[in-house]
Structure formats: structure tokens, C-alpha cells
Amino acid sequence: MSIFETLESEVRSYSRGWPVVFDRAQGSWQYAEDGKAYLDFFAGAGALNYGHNNPVLKQALIDYISRDGVTHSLDMYTTAKRDFLQTVDDVLLKPRSMEYKVVFPGPGGANAVEAALKLARKVTGKESVINFTNAFHGMTLGALSVTGNSMKRGGAGIPLVHATPMPYDKYFDGAYPDFLYFDRLLQDSGSGLNEPAAVIVESVQGEGGINAARLEWLKGLSELCKRHGILLILDDVQMGCGRTGPFFSFEDAGIEPDMICLSKSISGYGLPMAVTLIKPELDVWEPGEHNGTFRGINPAFVTAAESLRTYWSDDELEKATRAKGERVGAALSEIADSYPDVGLTAKGRGLARGLEFPNGELAGKVCAAAFERGLLMETSGPDGEVMKLLPPLTTTDAEFSQGLEIITESVRSVLSA
């Protein structure tokens, strides 16, 4: 591993917690070059919802490359882009009676967020955006301005302005009515709150600590935005593409945001891809006003379209994800109940799950113990205090049994010490 430590920047992070060299991967497993197998409950930070090297998606990709299909096309028309757009319309939008236009902003989630923020300001003529405590929306300057984590914000090196944080759901543990502070500031001409162009929110905060907003809270936020003429941006970069059960993480709340940011598992295969869905009336861009060299990665269009046809033409994956999520949640609750004096809390929705510890040191030790036993997990939360599980949605029941057994053993080993 010396070449990594010699040449790669000190900014590397995941490799420090998992100091092995991975060589291949299949399904819910990664294999180090020495052959040791690791059960992957990290899944590319949510970019591999359908597992590593999914055979159906891999075959579609191989076939496309083998026939010399276009790889790079900026925003030119291609058969791969046409197939993707038609599949989005047929599989995602029409069955849900949703009407959006598709922006291809660049290859990553931060690109999708930047496009949404930029367009919201252009449409409304206002500068301010409302974000929420413990939010994470990306590492570029605009996305960082609406991110809560102080360490990540500090990396900007300049003031991050034009954004105002509000309390996320359960931030005050139910001590105050939902949106009491936010609604009052909007109504009070003496509050000093700049009139916002938009609100940006995650239905489940992944990096923020697997904080799952109640459905009624999301519905209330949508209604508040409508009352005050504020655009609602739903960041579904990590929690979309089925992570919580339905394709969009907000579907159970019965809301329809003005803009939706998607990336990570939208390509289905782990290839770079992002889209920003926008209501048609918001499509006021001038040609070329927002662009990027890598907004036309056709191999990603191919696997994205195939993943939608394969997994979202019916509700089988959604039902399976809900059932598996309930199983994982129950197992984490059982672990928490086994240590009443420690103060553990099971969190999450669908297959975005977490176990909160009193501090980041304990959570980190549990993840390290799990790695030694052949399981990949990361921590999240403002102090890394949450053991975070994002397994592939295609993980089998037997693999969940194996993974949950490792987690139980890892927690026991750390807390007993």
C-alpha cells in the first residue's frame, strides 16, 4: 500500500478505516487482493443500490461498449440518452402522475444540487436559501453553504453565505411545534430573515446521522413552502433510487417537490451520473447557461435505463426493501435494548439504518471491529456517533443474517471492553 501513502493526498478517508487493497466485487461482497471477502454494508455510500457488478446491468454495458456506442457526448442527442429519458417517463414519471423536465448537470450529486440552487435563484430573483441542521448536500461551494457539518464547511476557506439553517425534524425532541420558529420568522417583517428563494431538504439525513424525518413533518414543510411561495428542493442523492423503499424517498409523504436532485444509484452500476428534475414552469434556462463537460456519460445512461426497467417496472423491489429494512431496524433495536445503560438508539427508514452511540469513539470502534470480522460499515453524524448501514437493496436474507451477527458481535466486543 506504500504507493497510496506516498502519492495520494492526505485527504483520503475511507481507505484509512479499511486498510486493504480491494481487487474485485460482486453483489454484496468485495474481495481484497489476498482473497479475503468483505460483506459490503456501505455500497459506495449509496451508489450501489443494486450491488457490485450487477449481472443484468453489466451485460447491457458490455453490449453497448462492444458495439462502439457513444461514450462522451456533452448534451448532444444520442440513442442512449433517448432510451434513458423515455424510460424515466415510462417507468418513473407517468405511473406516478409526475411531470418534470430533466436537467443533466454533471457527473455528481453536488452538480445536481448546484443546478437546483442556481435555478431557484434565477427563477425567483432571490438569493437566500433555507437549509436544515445536520444537512449534507455536497462539497462544492454552493452545496457547502447549505451543509451543516462545521468540519466540511471549514474546508471552503471563505465565508459561506446566502443560506440560513432551520431546525430539522426532532431537533428539539418535540419540545416545540413543527416549524414554529421558521413560520414565525417568515411572517414577521422585523425578523431579519431574507426572503428565501428555496428550501433544500433531505427526507432522511444520511451523512447527518441517519435522521429520518417524519412523513407529517415533510408534508408540513411542503405546505409551508406553498403558503409562502418558496420553492422546495428535495435532495434525494443518497436516499433516492429505492433506498427507503419507494423509488423517491418522499413518496410516502404524498408531496411533490419543485426540484429533485438524484445521483449515486441513478446510474445503477456505480458510474458517474446525476440529474436534477425540475417542474416544467421552472425551465427558464438560456441555452448553455448551465453546462459541463461530463453531463453526457452514455454508458451511465445505458445502465440507468436498464436498472429502471429491471427493478422499477413493478413494486417487488420496493416491497422487499421495506421488509428487509424492518428486519434490520428490529435487529438494531434489539441490540440497543440489550444495553439499556449505554444509551443506544436505532434509527432510519427502509435500508438506510443506523445505531447511535453516546460518542463517535464507540461508533468508530464498532465499525473497526466489524471490519476485522469481514463487514464494511461507516460512521456518520456530526461527531461520527452513528454506525451507518447502507447495504445493497439486493442483499439476500442469508447475507443480512451474517451481517447482523457480525454487528451484534462487534457491539458486544466493544461495549464489554
N, C-alpha and C positions, 0 to 999 in steps of 0.2 A: 504493500500500500504506500510505499515511500513516494512514488511519483505524484500521488494525490496531495500528500502533505508538503511536497516540495513546490509543486507548480500551481495547485489550486488555491484560490483565495481563502483567507481565514473566515470568510462569510459563510462557508459551507456549514450546514447544521445537521441534517438527518444522518449523515454519514458518521457523525460523532457518537450518536446513540447506537448505531448499528455498524460497528467497525468490521465489516466483512466485505468482500468483493462479490457482488451478485453476478451470475452468469446467464441464467435463463429463468423463465417464469411460465407458468401455465395455470389457468383457472385462479384458484385462491392461494397459490403457492409460488414462492420464489426460492431459487436454489443458489447457494453460494458456489464459488468455483471449486471448493473442496467437496461439493456434493451434498452438504447439509441442507435439509429442507426447512423452510420457514413458512408457517401459516400466516397469511397476509391479512390482518385486520386494519390495514392502513389504506390499501388500494389507491396508491398515488394521490393521497389526500382527497379522495373522492373522484378522481379522474378515471377510475377503472371499475365502474359500477357493474360491468358485465364480465369482469375478471380479466386476467392476463391472457393475451393471445387467444381471445375467444375464437374458436374454430370457424364459426359461420362468418364472422366479420373478417377474419384473416383470409378466408378463401375469396371473399369479394374484393379485398385489397390486392391479393396476388393476381387475380384475374385482370383487374384494372391496370396494374403496373405491367403485366405481361403483354398486354396489347398496346403498350405505349400510350396509355391515356394521359391527358394533360396533367402535369403536376402543379405548375405555378401559373396563375392566370390573373393576378390582381382582381379587378372586378369585371373582367370580360365574361361574356356568356360562354358556358361550357355545358356539355351534356351532363356532367357530374353535378354541377350546380343546379341545373334544371331538375334533375331527379331528386335532389335533396329538397328543393323548395316545394316541388309537387308532393313529396312525401310528408313534409311538415303540414301542408294544407290538408291533405287527405287523412292523416293519422292523428295529428295533434289538434289543429285548429277547428276544422269543420265538425268533428264529433263533439267538441266542447262548445260549439257556437261562439267561438272566439274569433275576433277579427283584428289581426295585427299585420304590420309590414315588417320585413326582416332587414336589419342593418348588419352587414359584415364588418365589424370594427377593427379586426386584427386577431392575433392568434391566442390571446389570453383573457382571463376573467377581468383583469384590470382594464383592458381595452374596452370591454363591454360596459363597464362602469363609467369610464371616462366619456364614452359616447353618450350615455344616458344623461350624465351631469351637464355635458356641453349642450346637448339638445334641449334639455329643460330650461337652461338659461337663455338659449336663443328664442325658444317659443314664448317664454313669459316676459323676457326683458328684465328679469330679476336675478340677483347674484347669489343670494343666500340659500343654503340647503340645510335641512334638518336631518341629523343622523341620530344614532342612539348609543347609549353607554355600552361598552364592550363590543361594539361593532367592528367587523373587519371587512374591508372592501377592496384591498389591493395595495400595492407598494409604489405606484406612481403618484405624483404629487396631488392630483385631484382626488384620487381614491384614498390616499393617506389623510387628506383633510377631513374625510368623513369616517375615518377609522379611529377607534378608541384607545388602542394599546399605546402607552406612552413610549415604550422602547422603540416600536416601529415608527411612531410619529417623529421621534427624536432623530431618526436617520435621515430625515428630509434635509436638515441643515438650514432651513429657512422657516419663517413663520407660515403656518398653515391656517389660512383664513377663509372667510365666506361660508363657514359651516358652524352650526350650533347644536350641541348634543342635548338630547332629551332622555329621560329615564325609560329604559326598555321594560318590558313586562316583568313584573315581580321584583323590580329593582328595590322597591321599598317594602317588600314582603307583605303586600296587601294593606299597608298602613294608610294609604290614600287611594281615593277612587282613580280609575284609569284616566290618564290624560288631564288630570286636574290642573297641573302646572302648565302643560303645553297649551291647552284650550284657553286658560286664563290669559296667558301671555299674548295669544293671538287676538283676543278680544279687547285687550287693554291698550289704548293708544299711548299710554305712558310706560309701557313695559320695556321699551328699548329694543325689542326684537325686530330685526329686519324682516320685512315681508318675504317669506320663503318662496322660491321657485318650485321646490320639490321636497319631498321626504323620501329618504332611502332607507330600506329596512331589509333584514333577513328574517324569514319566518322561524328559522332555527339558527342561532348563532353558533357556528362550528368552532372557529378559532377563539371566539369569546368564552367558550366553556360549555358547549352543548346546552345552551339556554333555549328551550323551546317555548315560543310564545303561545299563549292560549288562543284558540280559534276565535273566541269572542273579542280578545284584545286586537287581533288582526282585523277583524270586521269593524271594530270601533275605530281603528286607525283609518281604515278606508273611508268610513263615513265622515270622520273629522276632516280628512283631506277634501272630500267633495263639498262639505259645507263651506270651507274656506277657499275653495278654488285653487288647491295646491296639488301638483302632480305627484302621483305615488309611483316610486321606482322600487320594484321588488328584486333584490339581488338573490337570484337562485343559482348562483355559480356552483356552490358546493352542495346545496340541498335539493336542486332540481334533478331532472332525469331519473326520477323514481326513488331517490334516497329515502324519502319519508313515507313512501307507499305510492301515491298517485304521481303522475309524471311531474306536475308542478307542485311544489311543496305547499302552496297556498290554496289548493283546490278545495280542501275540506272546509275552509273558512268561507267559501262562496263569494270571494272577491275577485275583481278583475283589474289588476294594476294598469296604470297608463304605460309603463315600460317594464320589461322583464329582461334581466341580464342572465345569460346562460354561457357556460364554458365547461371546463373539466370534462364531464362524461358526455357532452353533447356529440362529440365525435365517435363515441362508443369504444374506441380502440386505444385511447391514450394519445392520439395525435393532436397537435395544437389546433384549436378551433374555438371561436366564440361568436355569439350572435346577440344582438340587442333587439328584442321585439318591441315595436312601438305602435301605438294606436295610429290609424291612418291619418287622422287630422293633425297629428304632430309631425308628419313627414314634410318639414319645411326646409330641408337641406338644399343648398345650392349644389349643383354637380361638382364633385371633388372637394367640397367644403370639409368633409371628414373622410380621410382615407388612410391607407397604409399598405406597404409592400406585400405583407403576408396576410391579406384578407381573402385570398382565393387559393386555399390549400386543398386542391381537388381530392387527393387521397382521403382526407378527413371528411369531405362531403360524401364520398362513397361509403365509408364505414358508418357515418352518421345516418344516412338514409337506410342502410341495411339494418342497423340497430333499431331504428324506429319500426320498420316493417316486422322485424323478428320478435320484438319484445312488447310493442305497444299497439298492435292491431287487435289485441284483446286485453282482458284485465287479469290474466293469470299471474304475471309478474307482480302486479300491484297487490293482489291478494296474498301471494307468497311472502312478499316483503313485509306486509303488515303482520302476518302470522309469525315470521321469524323475528321481527322486531319485538313483538310481545314476549316471545320466549327469552330473548336476550335481556329485555328490560326486567322480566321477572327474576332471572338469574342474578342480575346485578342488585336488585332489591333484596334478594335473599342473602347475598354477601354482605350488604350494608346492615341488614338486621342481625347478622351474626356477630357484629362488633358494635353494640349499642354505645359503648363508652368512647369510641373513636370519633363518631360523628360523620359517617359516610353518607352520601346522598346519590341515589341512582337518578339519572337524567336522560332526557332525549325523546325522540319520536322516530318511528319506523326503524331503519337500520343506521340511524345516527344516534349513538348511545354513548353515555359517559358515566363514570363513577367519580364523584367529587370527594377529595380528601381534605383534611384540615390545612394542608400546605403543599406546595409544589415539590418539596423534597420527598415526601412519601409517595406521591403520584409518580415521580420520576424513578424512584427505586422499584416500584411495582412494574413499570414498563421495562426497566432493565432486567428484572427477574424473569419477566415473560420472554424477553429476547433470549436469555440464556436457555430457556426451555423450548425455543423454536417458534415464538409468536411475535409478530411485528405490530406494535401499537405506538401511538404518540401521545403527548400531553397537550392540553390546551387550557384556555383561561388566562386571566391577567397575570397570574403568578405560576402558570403551569400546574395548577392544582387538580385538574381533571384528567383522568385516564380516559382517552378518547377512542371509540371504536367506530371505524368506517369500513366494515368488511364488504367485499363484492356482494351485490344482491343475489348473485348466482351461487353463493356459498351453500354447500349441502348441509343437511341436518347433521350428518356424521361429523363434518368439519366443525360445525358450531359446537357440538358436544366436546370435541377435542380442544377447541379454543377456550371454551368456558371452563373446562377442567384446568387448563394452564393458568387462566386468570385467577381462579379460586386458589390454586396452589401458590401463585405468586403473591397474592394479597396476604395469605396466611404466613408465608415465609417472611415477608417484610414486617407485618404487624407483630408477629411473635418475637421478632428480634428487638 
